[in-house]
Structure formats: structure tokens, C-alpha cells
Amino acid sequence: MNFYITTGTFSFLKRIQDKRANLPLILLNNPKTAALIHETDQKTIFSSARKFEVLDGFGPLKQEGFYALHNIPVSIEDRPAFEFDLKNKLASIKNVTGIHAMRILSPIKSDTYVVMTNWKNEQAYAKWDTSALLPNKSSLFNTQVLFTGSPYTVTFHAYKEESN
């Protein structure tokens, strides 16, 4: 399965989502930027996107709730060990209260993996992020691999149209 992420202004990405209402595009935003995500077995409709292969995951991604994108740069030679370790560490996340979906995304043309989680709300994510399962925030990604940069997390809220 292919996975594409493009970023830009909210209004620009909203127009793309509206024009392609037949596709499962999910619009995310935060105070600094917006992102549009597309999971498909086809090619991307985006003219500029980060491209990934879905390595593992569960649940349908929803146009609701809270999203956390954990970006983890990994050297090419350390990818197999990293993928094995990450899949094992994330195996139990599907049992966490408040999670809707998760994807482990392997980069196609870069060195940065993305672990994307979709939560019921920001509070459910925060509770998991500070739980006993993760005594140290970086412990999820504390593997014996060579990172090519520092891991970082970007969070978003799924855009929800206000009803009248």
C-alpha cells in the first residue's frame, strides 16, 4: 500500500480535498501548517508529496480526532533492524484506549520513517504519551540503530467542518 503526505496552507489543501471528494483524503491542521494524507494502492494525485510504503498498521484512518506523526530518520544500513524493533515495540498499541489507527511508513525517497497514529482526541494521545508504557518519551524510538538526525513529532487535529 502506498501512502502520501503533502503539506501547505489549509485553504489550498481544502480545495484539493473538495475537488477530489471521491478519494479518501484526510485533511489535518495545526496552528502552523496543514497536511493532506492519502492512502492508496494507486499513484498519488499530489504534485508534490512525501512518498511512503505502509509497512504495518491497523484501523481505518478517520477524518476526526487527533494525529501524531513521529518522524524518525534512519540510515539505510540500519533499516532492517529498525523496522523489526519498531514493529515489536508497537505491537501492543492497538490495545490502548482511544486509538483509532496506526501506520508505520517506510520512506521511498528519503531516510525518514513516519509512525502515524490517529487518536480519539488529544487527551487520549497525551495519556498514552506519558503512560508507564513510555517512561521516557524517546523510549519508543530508543533502538540500537544509527539515526541520521533527531526524531521529532508533529501533531495535528483532523479538520472537522462546523455544522450549522
C-alpha positions in Angstrom: 0.0 0.0 0.0 1.2 3.5 -0.8 1.0 6.5 1.5 1.4 10.1 0.5 1.7 13.2 2.6 1.6 16.8 1.3 1.7 20.0 3.2 0.7 23.5 2.6 -1.8 26.2 3.5 -5.1 25.0 4.9 -7.2 26.8 2.2 -5.1 25.3 -0.7 -5.3 21.7 0.7 -9.0 22.1 1.5 -9.6 22.9 -2.2 -7.8 19.8 -3.3 -9.8 17.7 -0.8 -13.1 19.2 -2.1 -12.2 18.7 -5.7 -11.3 15.1 -5.0 -14.2 14.2 -2.7 -14.3 10.7 -4.3 -10.9 9.9 -2.8 -10.1 9.1 0.8 -8.1 12.2 1.5 -7.7 13.3 5.1 -7.1 17.0 5.9 -5.1 17.8 9.1 -4.2 21.1 10.5 -2.3 22.7 13.4 -1.6 26.4 14.1 1.5 26.4 11.8 0.6 24.3 8.8 -1.8 21.8 7.2 -1.3 18.4 5.7 -3.3 16.2 3.4 -2.8 12.4 3.5 -3.7 9.8 1.0 -3.5 6.0 1.4 -4.0 4.1 -1.8 -2.6 1.3 -3.9 -2.5 3.8 -6.8 -0.2 6.6 -7.7 -0.5 10.0 -5.9 -2.7 12.8 -7.1 -0.4 15.3 -5.4 2.1 17.2 -7.5 4.5 17.3 -4.5 4.4 14.8 -1.7 6.4 12.7 0.6 6.0 9.1 -0.5 5.9 6.0 1.7 5.2 2.3 1.7 2.9 1.1 4.5 4.9 -1.5 6.5 2.4 -2.2 9.2 -0.7 -0.7 10.7 -4.3 -1.2 11.8 -7.6 0.5 11.8 -9.1 2.9 9.3 -7.7 6.4 9.3 -10.6 8.9 10.1 -11.3 12.5 9.3 -11.7 13.0 13.0 -9.7 13.1 16.2 -6.0 13.8 16.8 -3.0 12.8 14.8 0.6 12.4 15.8 3.3 11.9 13.2 6.6 10.7 14.7 9.4 11.3 12.2 12.5 9.1 12.6 15.5 9.5 10.3 17.3 6.1 9.9 20.4 5.2 7.9 19.9 2.8 5.0 22.1 0.1 6.6 20.1 0.2 9.8 16.6 0.0 8.3 16.0 -3.8 8.7 16.9 -3.8 12.4 15.0 -0.6 13.0 11.8 -2.0 11.3 12.0 -5.2 13.2 12.4 -3.4 16.5 9.7 -0.8 15.8 7.1 -3.4 14.8 7.8 -5.3 18.1 7.6 -2.1 20.2 4.3 -1.0 18.6 2.6 -4.4 18.6 0.6 -3.6 21.8 -0.5 -0.1 20.8 -3.7 -1.4 19.2 -5.0 -2.2 22.8 -4.5 1.4 24.1 -7.7 3.2 24.9 -8.6 6.0 22.5 -6.5 4.9 19.5 -8.3 4.6 16.1 -5.5 3.7 13.8 -1.7 3.4 13.3 0.6 3.2 10.3 4.3 2.5 10.1 5.5 4.3 7.0 8.8 3.4 5.2 10.2 6.3 3.1 10.5 5.9 -0.6 13.0 8.7 -1.4 14.3 9.9 1.9 15.7 8.5 5.2 12.8 9.5 7.4 10.2 6.9 8.6 6.9 8.1 10.0 4.8 6.4 12.6 1.4 7.9 12.3 -1.2 7.5 15.0 -4.9 8.6 14.9 -6.5 9.1 18.3 -10.0 9.8 19.5 -8.7 13.1 20.9 -5.6 14.9 22.1 -6.2 13.7 25.7 -6.1 10.1 24.7 -2.8 10.6 22.9 -1.3 12.6 25.9 -2.3 9.9 28.3 -0.6 7.3 26.2 2.4 9.5 25.5 3.1 9.9 29.3 1.9 6.5 30.4 4.0 3.8 32.2 4.4 2.2 28.8 6.6 5.1 27.9 8.5 6.1 30.9 10.8 8.1 28.7 9.2 9.9 25.7 12.0 8.8 23.4 12.0 5.2 24.6 9.7 4.2 21.8 12.4 5.0 19.3 15.4 4.2 21.5 16.8 1.4 19.4 20.3 0.4 18.6 20.3 1.9 15.2 22.2 4.8 13.7 19.8 7.8 13.3 20.8 10.3 10.6 19.1 13.0 12.6 17.0 13.7 15.7 13.5 12.1 15.8 10.7 14.6 16.1 6.9 14.6 16.4 4.4 16.8 14.6 0.8 16.8 15.9 -2.4 17.8 14.1 -6.2 17.9 14.5 -8.3 16.3 11.8 -10.3 19.1 10.2 -13.9 18.9 11.0 -16.4 21.1 9.2 -18.6 23.0 11.6 -22.3 22.2 11.2 -24.8 24.9 11.2 
